[in-house]
Amino acid sequence: MFEIFTQGFSFLNLLSILAFFTTVGLFFCGIPICRQIWRRKDTKEISGAPFLMGVVGGCCWMTYGWLKNDGTVKWVTGCQVILYTTYTIFYWCMTKKKLWITLKVLGVIGICTSLVLGVHFFGMKIFHPLGIVCLTLNIADFAAPLGGIRVVIRRWATSTLPLPLCIANFLVSSEWFLYGLLKNDFYLIFPNGVGSLLAFIQLLLFVVLPRKPGQRAPIVRLWLWIRGVKVEETKEIVAELGECDEKKMNRAQRWSQKIKMNVSTVAEELENVIYNLPTKDQFAYTHKIGDDDSSSEKTVETPEGSKKTSVVEAPKVSPVIEGVKDADFERKMRNSLRAAQEARETALRRTISSPDLSD
């Protein structure tokens, strides 16, 4: 790879340098994933399979380059093994399910060890089987982003595709395709040729499809510009509706969370309000005689102040009648308490279902 400094300038040496820097730069894509894990302090919902597969693929291609004595392949894949091993160690340190990831790491170590031992003991006898394995892993790596194309076709927009990653994949695969042609290496030509084609298809989607729903595709804008048609900026109706719906959903979620957190407080407040309401009604009936009515006879002054009227003491009630009145009173009290409970539940339901007017 560094023959450009000793043997002089050539297209192959220049291509080797470019392939080294672009490919190693692509391997740094694991750093954002590690940063996300560091912020979460956990590996929940983040798989460590890409890191492990990066180590396996790097070991396969490194042993392939060792057998073929290709310095560029050895340097590039050596950096790949070091970087992805670092990512795997970081993932292992941050994960809480260390048993499962430890078993996977031991499996990867076993595969890499068997590759090194196979090259050491069998030499060129395993060159073609190893080349087929490397070819298969490379094609699988390039075909991984195709899962997002289905979403792109359904939404008819390319907002879910990472443009920088697609460009990097196209550059790297194209460089290694040309490198394989110059080296006459089928195991470099075929997978990187397929990868270049797939990456080109992804880049073509950015031209024929809009970036977001409701917008015009770049090729349509270019055609209108060539014809001299004034292109008016169209509002992204779908996106705006989606943002509004998302805001409403977030507001509803915040309101429901507030209710869930404060439901006990709300219930207590409603209970206090209901039970603190004055229960004495001036028109309500009671069988008990108050202190003001205990006297046998009262005098009431007339406006003239001279005449007085007498109030006769109420007759005594028999115990049977009093028991009937007590039962009637208890029934009324139970009905009143039941009505108060229903009113409290109704008020609580209205409070929970009411919209959030504070935002």
C-alpha positions as CSV (number, residue, x, y, z in Angstrom):
1,M,0.0,0.0,0.0
2,F,2.8,2.4,0.8
3,E,4.7,1.5,-2.3
4,I,3.9,5.0,-3.6
5,F,6.6,6.3,-1.4
6,T,9.2,3.8,-2.5
7,Q,8.3,2.7,-6.0
8,G,6.9,6.0,-7.3
9,F,3.5,7.2,-8.4
10,S,1.1,4.8,-10.1
11,F,-2.6,4.5,-10.4
12,L,-2.7,1.3,-8.4
13,N,-0.7,2.9,-5.5
14,L,-2.9,6.0,-5.5
15,L,-6.0,3.8,-5.5
16,S,-4.6,1.8,-2.6
17,I,-4.0,4.9,-0.5
18,L,-7.6,6.2,-1.3
19,A,-9.1,2.8,-0.5
20,F,-7.3,2.7,2.8
21,F,-8.4,6.1,4.1
22,T,-12.0,5.9,2.8
23,T,-12.5,2.3,4.2
24,V,-11.0,3.0,7.6
25,G,-13.0,6.2,7.7
26,L,-16.1,4.1,7.1
27,F,-15.2,1.9,10.0
28,F,-15.5,4.9,12.4
29,C,-19.3,4.7,11.9
30,G,-19.4,2.7,15.2
31,I,-18.5,5.7,17.2
32,P,-22.0,7.3,17.1
33,I,-23.4,4.0,18.3
34,C,-21.0,4.0,21.2
35,R,-21.8,7.6,22.1
36,Q,-25.5,6.7,22.2
37,I,-24.8,3.7,24.5
38,W,-22.7,6.0,26.7
39,R,-25.5,8.5,27.0
40,R,-28.0,5.8,27.9
41,K,-25.6,4.0,30.2
42,D,-27.0,0.8,28.8
43,T,-27.2,-1.2,25.6
44,K,-30.9,-1.7,25.7
45,E,-32.5,-1.9,22.2
46,I,-29.0,-1.7,20.6
47,S,-27.6,-4.9,19.2
48,G,-23.9,-5.8,19.4
49,A,-24.1,-8.0,16.3
50,P,-22.6,-5.4,13.9
51,F,-19.5,-5.1,16.1
52,L,-19.1,-8.9,16.3
53,M,-19.7,-9.4,12.6
54,G,-17.1,-6.6,11.9
55,V,-14.5,-8.6,13.9
56,V,-15.3,-11.8,12.0
57,G,-15.3,-10.1,8.6
58,G,-12.0,-8.3,9.4
59,C,-10.4,-11.6,10.5
60,C,-11.6,-13.4,7.3
61,W,-10.2,-10.7,5.0
62,M,-7.0,-10.3,7.0
63,T,-6.2,-14.0,6.7
64,Y,-7.1,-13.8,3.0
65,G,-4.7,-10.9,2.5
66,W,-2.1,-12.8,4.4
67,L,-2.4,-15.8,2.1
68,K,-2.3,-13.6,-1.0
69,N,0.4,-11.3,0.5
70,D,-1.7,-8.2,-0.3
71,G,-0.4,-5.3,1.8
72,T,-3.4,-3.1,1.2
73,V,-5.9,-5.7,2.3
74,K,-3.8,-6.6,5.4
75,W,-3.5,-3.0,6.6
76,V,-7.2,-2.1,6.0
77,T,-8.5,-5.3,7.6
78,G,-6.0,-5.0,10.5
79,C,-7.5,-1.6,11.3
80,Q,-11.0,-3.0,11.0
81,V,-10.2,-5.8,13.5
82,I,-8.7,-3.3,16.0
83,L,-11.6,-0.8,15.8
84,Y,-14.4,-3.4,15.9
85,T,-12.7,-5.2,18.8
86,T,-12.6,-1.9,20.7
87,Y,-16.3,-1.4,20.0
88,T,-17.1,-4.9,21.2
89,I,-15.1,-4.4,24.4
90,F,-17.0,-1.1,25.1
91,Y,-20.3,-2.8,24.4
92,W,-19.5,-5.7,26.8
93,C,-18.5,-3.2,29.5
94,M,-21.8,-1.2,29.1
95,T,-24.2,-4.1,28.8
96,K,-26.1,-5.5,31.7
97,K,-26.7,-8.9,30.1
98,K,-23.0,-10.0,30.1
99,L,-23.6,-13.7,30.0
100,W,-25.2,-13.7,26.5
101,I,-22.7,-11.3,25.0
102,T,-19.9,-13.2,26.6
103,L,-21.0,-16.4,24.8
104,K,-21.1,-14.5,21.5
105,V,-17.6,-13.1,22.1
106,L,-16.3,-16.5,22.9
107,G,-17.8,-17.8,19.6
108,V,-16.2,-15.0,17.7
109,I,-12.8,-15.7,19.3
110,G,-13.2,-19.4,18.4
111,I,-13.9,-18.5,14.7
112,C,-11.0,-16.1,14.5
113,T,-8.6,-18.6,16.1
114,S,-9.7,-21.3,13.8
115,L,-9.0,-19.0,10.8
116,V,-5.5,-18.2,12.0
117,L,-4.7,-21.9,12.7
118,G,-6.2,-23.0,9.3
119,V,-3.9,-20.5,7.5
120,H,-0.9,-21.6,9.5
121,F,-1.4,-25.4,9.0
122,F,-3.0,-25.6,5.6
123,G,-1.8,-22.5,3.8
124,M,-3.1,-22.1,0.2
125,K,-5.3,-25.2,0.4
126,I,-8.0,-23.1,2.1
127,F,-7.5,-20.1,-0.2
128,H,-10.7,-20.6,-2.3
129,P,-13.0,-21.7,0.6
130,L,-11.8,-18.6,2.5
131,G,-12.4,-16.4,-0.5
132,I,-16.0,-17.7,-0.8
133,V,-16.6,-17.0,2.8
134,C,-15.2,-13.4,2.5
135,L,-17.2,-12.9,-0.7
136,T,-20.4,-14.0,1.1
137,L,-19.8,-11.7,4.1
138,N,-19.1,-8.7,1.9
139,I,-22.3,-9.2,-0.1
140,A,-24.3,-9.5,3.1
141,D,-22.7,-6.3,4.4
142,F,-23.6,-4.4,1.3
143,A,-27.1,-5.8,1.1
144,A,-27.9,-4.9,4.8
145,P,-29.2,-1.3,3.9
146,L,-31.7,-2.7,1.4
147,G,-34.2,-3.3,4.3
148,G,-34.8,0.4,4.4
149,I,-35.8,0.6,0.7
150,R,-39.2,-0.9,1.4
151,V,-40.0,1.9,3.7
152,V,-38.7,4.4,1.1
153,I,-41.0,3.0,-1.5
154,R,-44.0,2.9,0.8
155,R,-43.5,6.6,1.9
156,W,-42.3,7.6,-1.5
157,A,-39.6,9.7,0.1
158,T,-35.9,9.2,1.0
159,S,-35.9,10.8,4.5
160,T,-35.2,7.4,6.1
161,L,-32.0,6.7,4.1
162,P,-28.7,8.2,5.3
163,L,-27.2,10.0,2.4
164,P,-23.6,10.3,3.7
165,L,-23.5,6.5,4.5
166,C,-24.9,5.7,1.0
167,I,-22.2,7.9,-0.6
168,A,-19.5,6.4,1.5
169,N,-20.6,2.8,0.6
170,F,-20.6,3.8,-3.1
171,L,-17.1,5.2,-2.9
172,V,-15.6,2.4,-0.9
173,S,-17.2,-0.4,-3.0
174,S,-16.2,1.3,-6.3
175,E,-12.6,1.8,-5.2
176,W,-12.3,-1.9,-4.1
177,F,-14.0,-3.0,-7.4
178,L,-11.3,-1.1,-9.4
179,Y,-8.6,-2.4,-7.1
180,G,-9.8,-6.0,-7.7
181,L,-9.8,-5.4,-11.5
182,L,-6.2,-4.1,-11.4
183,K,-5.2,-7.1,-9.2
184,N,-7.3,-9.5,-11.2
185,D,-8.9,-10.8,-8.0
186,F,-12.3,-12.4,-8.5
187,Y,-13.1,-12.4,-4.7
188,L,-12.6,-8.6,-4.7
189,I,-14.3,-7.9,-8.0
190,F,-17.6,-9.7,-7.5
191,P,-18.7,-8.6,-4.1
192,N,-17.6,-5.0,-4.5
193,G,-19.2,-4.9,-8.0
194,V,-22.5,-5.9,-6.4
195,G,-22.0,-3.4,-3.6
196,S,-21.3,-0.6,-6.1
197,L,-24.5,-1.5,-8.0
198,L,-26.6,-1.5,-4.8
199,A,-25.1,1.7,-3.6
200,F,-25.7,3.3,-7.0
201,I,-29.4,2.3,-6.8
202,Q,-29.7,3.9,-3.4
203,L,-28.2,7.1,-4.7
204,L,-30.5,7.1,-7.7
205,L,-33.5,7.1,-5.3
206,F,-32.3,10.4,-3.9
207,V,-32.6,11.8,-7.5
208,V,-36.0,10.4,-8.6
209,L,-37.7,10.6,-5.2
210,P,-38.3,13.7,-2.9
211,R,-36.5,14.0,0.3
212,K,-39.7,14.4,2.3
213,P,-43.4,13.6,1.5
214,G,-45.2,16.5,-0.2
215,Q,-42.0,17.9,-1.9
216,R,-40.8,17.7,-5.5
217,A,-38.1,15.3,-6.5
218,P,-34.7,16.9,-7.4
219,I,-35.0,15.6,-11.0
220,V,-38.5,17.3,-11.3
221,R,-37.1,20.6,-9.9
222,L,-34.2,20.4,-12.4
223,W,-36.6,19.8,-15.3
224,L,-38.8,22.8,-14.3
225,W,-35.7,25.0,-13.9
226,I,-34.5,24.1,-17.4
227,R,-37.9,24.9,-18.9
228,G,-37.9,28.2,-17.0
229,V,-40.9,27.4,-14.9
230,K,-40.9,29.1,-11.6
231,V,-40.8,26.6,-8.9
232,E,-42.9,27.6,-5.9
233,E,-42.0,26.2,-2.6
234,T,-44.6,23.6,-1.6
235,K,-45.4,23.1,2.0
236,E,-44.9,19.7,3.4
237,I,-48.5,19.0,4.2
238,V,-48.0,15.4,5.3
239,A,-45.0,16.3,7.4
240,E,-46.8,19.2,9.0
241,L,-49.8,17.0,9.8
242,G,-47.5,14.4,11.2
243,E,-45.8,17.0,13.4
244,C,-49.2,18.3,14.6
245,D,-50.3,14.8,15.3
246,E,-47.1,14.1,17.1
247,K,-47.5,17.3,19.2
248,K,-51.1,16.4,20.1
249,M,-50.0,12.9,21.1
250,N,-47.1,14.3,23.1
251,R,-49.5,16.7,24.8
252,A,-52.0,13.9,25.5
253,Q,-49.2,11.7,26.9
254,R,-48.0,14.5,29.1
255,W,-51.5,15.2,30.4
256,S,-52.1,11.5,31.1
257,Q,-48.8,11.3,32.9
258,K,-49.7,14.3,35.0
259,I,-53.0,12.6,35.8
260,K,-51.4,9.4,36.7
261,M,-48.9,11.1,38.9
262,N,-51.5,13.3,40.6
263,V,-54.5,11.1,40.6
264,S,-54.3,10.4,44.3
265,T,-54.0,14.1,45.1
266,V,-56.9,14.9,42.8
267,A,-59.1,12.2,44.5
268,E,-58.2,13.5,47.9
269,E,-59.0,17.1,46.9
270,L,-62.4,16.0,45.4
271,E,-63.2,14.0,48.5
272,N,-62.4,16.9,50.7
273,V,-64.5,19.3,48.6
274,I,-67.5,16.9,48.6
275,Y,-67.4,16.1,52.2
276,N,-66.8,19.7,53.3
277,L,-69.9,20.9,51.5
278,P,-72.6,22.1,54.0
279,T,-75.0,19.2,54.6
280,K,-77.5,21.3,56.6
281,D,-80.4,22.4,54.4
282,Q,-82.8,24.9,55.6
283,F,-85.6,22.9,54.0
284,A,-84.3,19.5,55.0
285,Y,-86.3,17.3,57.4
286,T,-84.9,16.0,60.7
287,H,-86.6,14.0,63.4
288,K,-84.4,15.5,66.1
289,I,-85.3,18.6,68.0
290,G,-82.6,21.2,68.3
291,D,-81.6,23.2,71.3
292,D,-83.7,26.1,70.2
293,D,-86.8,23.9,70.2
294,S,-86.3,22.3,73.6
295,S,-88.4,24.8,75.6
296,S,-92.0,23.9,76.2
297,E,-93.2,27.4,75.3
298,K,-91.7,30.3,73.5
299,T,-92.7,33.9,73.1
300,V,-92.4,35.7,69.9
301,E,-92.5,39.4,69.9
302,T,-94.7,41.1,67.3
303,P,-93.6,44.2,65.4
304,E,-95.7,46.3,67.7
305,G,-93.8,44.8,70.7
306,S,-96.9,44.4,72.8
307,K,-98.5,41.2,71.7
308,K,-96.9,37.8,72.4
309,T,-97.8,34.5,71.0
310,S,-97.1,31.2,72.8
311,V,-95.7,28.1,71.2
312,V,-97.0,24.8,72.5
313,E,-94.5,22.0,73.1
314,A,-94.4,19.3,70.5
315,P,-96.0,16.0,71.6
316,K,-93.7,13.1,72.4
317,V,-93.3,10.4,69.8
318,S,-93.6,6.7,70.7
319,P,-90.5,4.4,70.4
320,V,-92.0,2.4,67.5
321,I,-92.5,5.5,65.4
322,E,-89.0,6.8,66.4
323,G,-87.4,3.5,65.2
324,V,-89.2,3.7,61.9
325,K,-87.9,7.3,61.5
326,D,-84.4,6.1,62.4
327,A,-84.4,3.4,59.7
328,D,-85.8,5.9,57.2
329,F,-83.0,8.4,58.1
330,E,-80.3,5.7,57.8
331,R,-81.6,4.8,54.3
332,K,-81.6,8.4,53.3
333,M,-78.0,8.8,54.6
334,R,-76.9,5.7,52.6
335,N,-78.5,7.0,49.5
336,S,-76.8,10.4,50.1
337,L,-73.4,8.8,50.5
338,R,-73.8,6.7,47.4
339,A,-74.8,9.8,45.4
340,A,-71.7,11.6,46.7
341,Q,-69.5,8.7,45.7
342,E,-70.9,8.6,42.2
343,A,-70.5,12.4,41.9
344,R,-66.9,12.1,43.0
345,E,-66.2,9.3,40.4
346,T,-67.9,11.4,37.7
347,A,-65.8,14.4,38.5
348,L,-62.6,12.4,38.5
349,R,-63.5,10.9,35.1
350,R,-64.2,14.4,33.7
351,T,-60.8,15.6,35.0
352,I,-58.9,12.7,33.4
353,S,-60.6,13.1,30.0
354,S,-60.3,16.9,29.9
355,P,-57.7,18.4,27.4
356,D,-54.5,20.0,28.4
357,L,-55.1,23.7,28.1
358,S,-51.9,24.7,29.8
359,D,-49.7,24.0,26.7
